[in-house]
Amino acid sequence: MTYVGKKPADIIATAVDTTTGTFSGDLTVDTSTLYVDSANNRVGVGTVSPSQSLHVKGNIDVEGDTSGVSKIRFKAEETHGEVEGINIGTNFGGLAFKTNSNGTVEERMRIDSSGNVGIGKTPTTTLDIKAGSPIIQLEDNDASGAYSQINATGTEGSILITADANNAASGTHIDFRVDGTERMRIDSSGNLLVGKTSSGIATAGIELRSNDDVLITSNGSQALYLNRLSSDGSIVEFRQAGTTVGSITSNGGAIIIGSSDVGVYFDSGSDRIIPVNVSTNSVRNDAIDIGGNPHRFKDLYLSGGVYLGGTGSANKLDDYEEGTWTAELRGSSARATTPVTQSTASYVKIGTTVYVQAYFPNVNTSGASGTFQITGLPFTSINQLFPLSVMTFGQDYDDSTAVMSIHAFVENDTTATLIATKDNSGWQTQSITAGSGKYVAFHGTYLTS
């Protein structure tokens, strides 16, 4: 049926002029300026295909009332939320986001004119959150239910950072990165790792373990620096159950290591170590032992001497030596046809004093001639005669005059010569009695330079 009557514009004008107006069917104003989709109960502004109850294509300008406030209210049944434009000052505005809680509409978030966001308060920085124990929760799409949290708690303003807050995963850690590179982490065992990503003493980096261990590993450089400024004093203090048991202390450019009144001062200026009282940093003379009974050290290697019982030159023991030497029993004119030697003859040298001994059991000196001699002493004697004890079996002595004693002697030499002391006579050297079945025992002490 063809409608005959007033044009739509006339109808609208008439409706506007009346108190009420009712229209049926779609309504189009200026193509797409305003479009009413009566079939779907939708209104489009700037579009003829509205997808929601109100669909605006373009900008919306919500102008406030005389109080300077403009609102957009969202309502579902009796509850609603609001987005409110707020006047912060002349030419400054912001947005307030409000929600309805049991009939009370309260502001929950605000964006000020500088772009700062405040949740639960007016922002004073980029993101400002205030609530009872506020929590920021982060969950990755691939986290399989595990999430992390950052929250503040307590009147002291403490902050909690929690990885895997619901304990839904394992092996979780917290990374700290600088310039795109990890510099520190807390692993799932509670260990703090600096400069490393895995725990262990073999890996370079610093590790503070949750069981109170500290591990420091350096690759090719100093692992630990300890520096005390301004004054001498303790650099490291060791304690057991809160009581000091030892320390490392600086003193005059050197260090002292020890406990209570027992310590060692490392005097690099004089190339020595000195016994000291750690508590007073004073020298302790003639008071500290090295070892004890039965707590002994093993070997002591010295290139110099030891002062025993005093500090004078007479108290210095500068040499001690034990060893073997090869002794030969022979005559001064000729040795035995088969040389008679003893390679296990022994000696002890203490300072300049030499003790020697040799034993020739059941030997054959056939072929030897001349004065009875024992040669090969390990050190040359000083220019002084030293008698040495000798006992023989099978050696013949010239006893035309009574023999009082038998000795060997050494003087400025490494050869001992057999002599006899006779009654009312001088010393007399003795010729070797060559032959088989001879026994000679020899020992004594002499001085060397």
Beta strands, then each sheet from edge to edge (+ up, - down):
strand 1: 27-29
strand 2: 34-37
strand 3: 42-45
strand 4: 54-56
strand 5: 70-76
strand 6: 79-89
strand 7: 92-101
strand 8: 104-111
strand 9: 117-119
strand 10: 127-129
strand 11: 135-138
strand 12: 148-153
strand 13: 158-162
strand 14: 174-178
strand 15: 181-186
strand 16: 192-194
strand 17: 205-208
strand 18: 214-217
strand 19: 233-240
strand 20: 243-251
strand 21: 254-259
strand 22: 262-267
strand 23: 272-277
strand 24: 282-283
strand 25: 306-307
strand 26: 316-317
strand 27: 320-331
strand 28: 340-350
strand 29: 353-363
strand 30: 372-375
strand 31: 386-393
strand 32: 403-410
strand 33: 415-422
strand 34: 427-429
strand 35: 438-447
sheet 1: 1+ 2- 3+ 4+
sheet 2: 5+ 6- 7+ 8- 9+ 10+
sheet 3: 11+ 12- 13+
sheet 4: 14+ 15- 16+ 17- 18+
sheet 5: 19+ 20- 21+ 22- 23+ 24-
sheet 6: 25+ 26-
sheet 7: 34+ 33- 30+ 27- 28+ 29- 35+ 31- 32+
end
